[in-house]
Amino acid sequence: MSITTTTPAGRMASLARAELILLGRNKSALVAGLFVPLILPVSVRSAAEEMDLAEAGLTPGELVLPAAVGFSLLFAVYSTLVGVYVVRREELVLKRLRTGELRDAEILSGAALPAVLTGLLQCLLLIAGCAALLDLSAPSAPHLTVLGLLLGLVMSAALAAATASWTRTGESAQVTPMPLMFVSMLGSGMFVPLELYPDRLASVCELLPLTPVVTLVRGGWTGDLSAGDALGALAVALAWTAVAVFAVRRRFRWEPRR
């Protein structure tokens, strides 16, 4: 990749364009990132029919919509970017980029832009589709939904770089994201609302990385999220993002692991 633009924004844009071309050639990443998040909400809709959502004060749409956003963040952004960072490192692309004008943060951000923008567009399409197909009314607090989505995009990219720092090969990059993905799907309120869990288990699940995103997106739609709960979710999301950024600064590898 040849980066000749001298401004930070220009350098990142050039890197993002090159990364978008490479990402478009990776058929497996495209399938996992683009199509899987579109299919999984159907499973949540089926599961919702078996639950007593009235106990949690939710409708099926209010369960499916935040779950759809979560799936997109996990597959289109987090999982995809782990593979991008690891493969580019193993191909010595990251090492070569560091010899030019690009700074470390610009390299990581520029490489993440295609996946982040793809995830954003996918989330917007899923939100519009769920709202239309599941007869959802307009969000009561749209600023919370927007905040949750933006936090989720940034946090997913940061967690991907942190996960890539201890992922050895491109093959293992297909495995290392799975623990966080499975835990998030089961414990972040995507398949089962936390209100249906025992109190102690729900309290633990509230500290998972994706839980505050689901909480804010859902709370923005239902309008029943208190200011205290919203601030708590915001604090958890910012804490996970800060931890991920710290881990990347300390542990991210720019050359292949031996």
Residue pairs with C-beta under 8 A, 6 or more apart in sequence:
1 14
1 15
1 18
1 93
1 96
1 97
3 11
3 14
3 15
3 97
3 100
3 101
3 102
4 14
5 11
5 13
5 14
6 101
8 103
8 106
11 101
11 102
11 106
11 110
12 106
12 109
12 110
12 113
13 110
13 113
14 110
15 97
15 102
15 106
15 107
15 110
15 111
15 113
16 110
16 111
16 113
16 114
19 84
19 110
19 111
19 113
19 114
20 114
23 29
23 30
23 80
23 84
23 114
23 115
24 30
26 83
29 80
29 83
29 84
32 75
32 79
32 80
33 75
33 76
33 77
33 79
33 80
33 115
33 118
33 119
34 76
34 118
34 122
36 71
36 75
37 68
37 71
37 72
37 74
37 75
37 76
37 122
37 126
38 122
38 126
40 67
40 68
40 71
41 64
41 67
41 68
41 71
41 126
41 130
43 191
44 63
44 64
44 67
44 68
44 190
44 191
45 60
45 64
45 134
47 191
47 192
48 60
48 63
48 64
49 60
51 63
51 192
51 193
51 196
52 196
53 59
53 60
53 63
53 193
55 195
55 196
56 193
56 195
56 196
57 195
57 222
57 224
58 193
58 195
58 218
58 222
59 134
59 136
60 134
61 130
61 131
61 134
61 135
61 136
62 136
62 218
62 221
62 222
63 193
64 130
64 134
65 126
65 127
65 130
65 131
65 134
65 136
65 217
65 218
65 221
66 189
66 190
66 213
66 214
66 217
66 218
66 221
67 189
67 190
67 191
67 214
68 123
68 126
68 127
68 129
68 130
69 123
69 126
69 127
69 148
69 149
69 152
69 213
69 214
69 217
70 152
70 184
70 185
70 188
70 190
70 210
70 213
70 214
71 185
71 190
72 119
72 122
72 123
72 126
73 119
73 123
73 152
73 153
73 156
73 210
73 213
74 156
74 177
74 180
74 181
74 184
74 185
74 210
75 181
76 115
76 118
76 119
76 122
77 115
77 116
77 118
77 119
77 153
77 156
77 157
77 160
78 156
78 157
78 159
78 160
78 163
78 177
78 180
78 181
79 160
79 177
79 181
80 115
80 118
80 160
81 111
81 112
81 115
81 156
81 157
81 160
81 161
81 164
82 160
82 163
82 164
82 167
82 173
82 176
82 177
83 170
83 173
83 174
84 111
84 112
84 115
84 160
85 94
85 108
85 111
85 160
85 161
85 164
86 164
86 167
86 169
86 170
86 172
86 173
87 170
87 173
88 94
88 111
89 95
89 164
89 253
89 254
89 255
89 256
90 169
90 170
90 256
92 255
92 256
94 107
94 254
94 255
95 254
95 255
97 107
98 104
98 107
98 254
102 110
104 254
108 161
108 248
108 252
112 157
112 160
112 161
115 157
116 153
116 156
116 157
119 153
119 156
120 149
120 153
123 149
127 145
130 136
136 221
139 145
139 220
139 221
139 223
140 220
140 221
140 222
140 223
140 224
141 219
141 220
141 221
141 223
141 225
142 220
143 220
144 216
144 217
144 219
144 220
144 225
144 230
145 216
145 217
145 220
145 221
146 220
147 216
147 220
147 234
148 212
148 213
148 214
148 215
148 216
148 217
148 219
148 220
148 233
148 237
149 213
149 217
151 212
151 213
151 216
151 234
151 237
151 238
151 241
152 210
152 213
152 217
152 237
154 241
155 209
155 213
155 237
155 240
155 241
155 244
158 241
158 244
158 245
158 248
159 180
159 209
159 240
159 244
160 177
161 244
161 248
161 252
162 243
162 244
162 247
162 248
162 251
162 252
163 176
163 177
163 180
164 173
164 252
165 247
165 248
165 251
165 252
165 253
166 176
166 251
167 173
167 176
168 257
169 257
180 209
183 208
184 190
184 208
184 209
184 210
184 211
185 191
186 192
187 204
187 205
187 208
187 211
188 205
188 208
188 209
188 210
188 211
188 213
188 214
189 205
189 211
189 214
189 215
189 218
190 210
190 214
194 202
194 205
194 206
194 211
195 202
197 205
205 211
206 212
206 215
206 232
206 236
207 236
209 236
209 237
209 240
211 233
211 236
212 232
212 233
212 234
212 236
212 237
213 237
215 225
215 229
215 233
216 225
216 230
216 233
216 234
216 237
218 225
219 225
219 229
219 230
219 233
225 233
